[in-house]
Every structure is written in structure tokens, then in C-alpha cells.
Amino acid sequence: SGYYSTDGCQTFTIFVTTLTNNNDVNCDAAQDRLYCVNNQYNFFFDGTNDLNVSAMPADLEFIRFYRNRCFASGASAAPYRVYFSALGDCTTWTTSTDYFDVATNDGDVVTGIGYSLYDGLPIYKKYSTWILKGVDPNSFQLINVNKEIGAKNHRSIQNLFNIQMFDSVGPSGGQPGIYGFDGITIREISKKLRGEIDLLDTFRAQTNRKT
């Protein structure tokens, strides 16, 4: 279920009851609505009710609003694919044509879509980082920023002081920690806390991938 409050979180009103148990709900705001995906149920919240967005693939996991379109990814049938909506309308999707694929031959999957950064849309796989440039499908250009470092999950991505920070397993899984993307390069920004972070279960990589 989903709830909203209009009195500073003193009381809550239920607005959706069709979410899938144990699936994250990821949302982004656009045009005075909140568009959400649940790896099962896609909808927007208009301040009172939820309305199904049936034109989107059902099992999407991540969504961001960028250049007056919604971008979404995470479908199990094509985990390397990013779909985008019609211009100015996040309820209209042509999924047969309006998408781009992020390195289909590396065996990796999209793990998150970042907030807009320096007029681009960062897109993360577990072991690589990309950024989408351009103003429309005719000018979209997907640029590889790093071939070894990516983000572990969509919810860890946050902007602070013109740097996009995220939880990562590090270069090819070798050094987990918090990394930062400044629009050009990626660097580890939790080096001073490396010993403490390595002890946290949430930052551990697979034993055979961890130095």
C-alpha cells in the first residue's frame, strides 16, 4: 500500500493498494504528478489517487524525469534497455521504438538512473557508468564515462555540491565504497573511511571479487 500526508506527517491517507510485496517503489516528480514503478505496477499519483500507466512495460524498476520525458529501466526481458516516454507526456510510451540499449554485450544490467547532471542523464550498470546527452531522440548520444565503475543500486544515487554520489563495488568489484561523478570523471570519495565501510555488510562485494 501507499499513503500520503497533508499535515506534516501527523496523519496519513491510503491512496494505493495494488503494489507488489517486497518490491521497491521508485518515483520521480513531473508536471505536478509523482510517477512511480514497482517492478509490477506502474502508476502516477495526482495528490489524491493512483492511476495506472499501462503503456509502460510492467516490470520496470527505475524511473527519472529528464528533458520533459520520463526515462525508465529494469525490465527483466531487457535489463540493459532504457525506455523513454513521449515528449511532455509520461503516460504515453511507444516501447517498440522509443528506447536505447546500454552495452548489450557486457553481461551487465542497468542498476540505476541518476538525476540530471550538467545537462546529461547518468545511467549506471554495476560495472560501468554512462551519460545520455542530447535534446531529443534524433540527437541522443550515449557516452561511456567509465568501463569499470558503476552503481550498486538506484536508491543510493544522490546529488550534492554538483557531484553525483553513489554506492559502488568499485573498479571491477575490487574496492566497495562511495564514489562520485563530477560530469567527467569518477573517483572514490570515501577513501578515508575505507576500513570502516569494508566492515559493513551492505558494502561487501562477493568474496572472489573483493581485494
C-alpha positions in Angstrom: 0.0 0.0 0.0 1.0 3.7 -0.3 0.0 6.6 1.9 0.2 10.4 1.8 0.0 13.1 4.4 -1.0 16.8 4.1 -0.5 17.8 7.8 3.3 17.4 8.3 3.1 13.6 8.7 0.7 13.7 11.6 -1.9 11.6 9.8 -1.9 9.5 6.7 -4.4 8.6 4.0 -4.1 5.5 1.8 -4.1 6.0 -1.9 -2.9 2.8 -3.5 -3.3 -0.9 -2.5 -2.1 -2.7 -5.6 1.7 -2.6 -5.0 3.7 -5.8 -5.1 5.0 -7.1 -1.8 8.8 -6.9 -1.3 9.3 -4.8 -4.5 10.8 -1.3 -4.1 8.7 1.7 -5.3 10.9 4.2 -7.2 9.4 7.5 -8.2 10.2 10.9 -9.8 8.1 14.1 -9.9 6.9 15.5 -13.2 4.2 18.0 -14.2 2.7 18.1 -10.7 2.5 14.4 -10.5 4.6 11.6 -9.0 5.4 8.8 -11.5 6.2 5.5 -9.9 7.3 2.0 -10.9 7.1 -1.1 -8.7 8.5 -3.9 -10.8 4.9 -4.9 -11.4 2.6 -1.9 -11.2 3.3 1.5 -12.9 1.3 4.5 -11.9 1.2 8.2 -11.2 -0.1 9.9 -8.1 -2.0 13.1 -8.6 -2.2 14.1 -5.0 -5.3 12.1 -4.2 -5.4 8.9 -6.3 -3.1 6.5 -8.2 -3.7 6.0 -11.9 -2.3 3.1 -13.8 0.2 3.8 -16.7 -0.5 0.7 -18.7 1.6 1.8 -21.7 4.9 1.1 -19.9 6.5 -2.3 -19.6 5.0 -3.9 -16.4 8.2 -4.9 -14.6 10.2 -1.6 -14.6 12.3 -0.8 -11.6 13.8 2.7 -12.1 12.4 6.0 -13.4 13.7 9.6 -13.8 12.3 12.7 -15.4 14.7 14.4 -17.8 14.2 16.9 -20.7 10.4 16.8 -20.3 10.3 13.0 -20.7 10.3 10.0 -18.3 13.1 7.5 -18.7 12.7 4.0 -17.1 14.6 0.8 -17.0 14.8 -2.6 -15.2 12.5 -4.8 -17.3 13.6 -8.4 -16.9 13.3 -9.2 -20.6 15.8 -6.5 -21.5 17.7 -5.4 -18.3 20.2 -3.4 -20.4 17.4 -1.3 -22.0 16.2 2.3 -21.2 12.8 3.3 -22.4 11.6 6.9 -22.8 8.1 8.4 -22.9 6.6 10.9 -25.4 7.6 14.5 -25.1 5.7 16.2 -22.3 3.6 13.1 -21.6 4.8 10.4 -19.2 1.6 8.4 -19.7 2.4 7.8 -23.4 5.1 5.2 -24.3 5.9 3.6 -27.6 8.1 0.7 -26.3 8.6 -0.9 -29.7 10.7 2.1 -30.9 11.4 4.6 -28.1 14.3 3.1 -26.2 18.1 2.7 -26.3 20.3 -0.2 -25.2 23.3 0.2 -22.9 26.1 -2.2 -23.9 24.2 -5.3 -24.6 27.3 -7.5 -24.9 29.0 -7.0 -21.5 26.7 -9.3 -19.5 25.8 -6.4 -17.1 22.5 -4.8 -16.4 21.2 -1.3 -15.7 21.2 -0.8 -11.9 20.0 2.8 -11.7 19.3 6.1 -13.4 20.8 9.2 -11.9 19.4 12.7 -11.5 20.3 15.1 -14.3 23.9 16.3 -14.0 25.5 19.0 -16.2 22.8 18.8 -18.8 23.1 15.0 -19.1 21.3 11.9 -17.7 23.7 9.5 -15.9 22.9 5.8 -16.4 24.6 3.2 -14.3 25.3 -0.5 -14.6 27.0 -2.4 -11.9 30.4 -2.2 -13.5 30.1 0.8 -15.8 28.8 4.4 -16.0 27.2 6.2 -18.9 25.7 9.5 -19.6 23.0 10.4 -22.1 23.4 13.7 -24.0 21.1 15.4 -26.5 17.8 17.2 -26.6 15.6 14.6 -28.4 15.7 11.1 -29.9 17.3 12.4 -33.0 20.2 13.9 -31.1 20.5 11.4 -28.2 24.1 10.3 -27.7 25.1 7.7 -25.1 28.6 8.2 -23.9 30.6 5.8 -21.8 32.2 7.5 -18.8 33.8 4.6 -17.1 34.2 0.9 -18.1 34.9 -0.5 -14.6 32.9 1.5 -12.0 29.2 1.7 -11.7 26.4 1.9 -9.1 25.1 -0.9 -7.0 21.5 0.4 -6.8 19.2 3.2 -7.9 18.3 4.4 -4.4 21.9 5.2 -3.5 22.3 7.8 -6.2 22.2 11.4 -4.8 23.5 14.8 -6.0 25.4 17.0 -3.6 27.5 20.1 -4.5 27.5 19.4 -8.2 28.7 15.8 -7.6 26.6 12.7 -8.1 27.4 10.2 -5.4 26.5 6.5 -5.3 27.2 3.2 -3.6 29.6 1.1 -5.7 31.6 -2.2 -5.6 34.4 -0.2 -7.1 36.6 -0.9 -10.2 35.6 -4.3 -11.4 34.3 -5.1 -7.9 37.7 -4.5 -6.3 37.0 -1.7 -3.8 33.5 -1.1 -2.5 32.6 2.4 -1.2 31.0 5.7 -2.1 32.1 7.1 -5.5 31.4 10.5 -7.0 30.8 11.5 -10.6 31.5 15.2 -11.5 30.2 15.0 -15.0 33.6 14.0 -16.5 35.3 11.5 -14.2 34.6 9.1 -11.3 36.6 8.9 -8.2 36.3 7.2 -4.8 35.2 9.8 -2.2 35.1 7.5 0.9 38.8 6.6 0.9 39.3 8.0 4.4 36.5 5.7 5.7 37.6 2.7 3.7 38.3 0.5 6.6 35.0 1.2 8.3 33.0 0.8 5.1 34.6 -2.6 4.3 33.2 -3.9 7.5 29.6 -3.0 6.7 27.6 -5.9 5.1 25.8 -3.5 2.7 29.1 -2.6 1.1 30.7 -6.0 0.8 31.3 -7.4 -2.7 31.4 -11.1 -3.4 34.4 -12.6 -1.7 36.1 -13.6 -5.0 35.7 -10.0 -6.4 37.0 -8.2 -3.3 40.6 -7.3 -2.7 
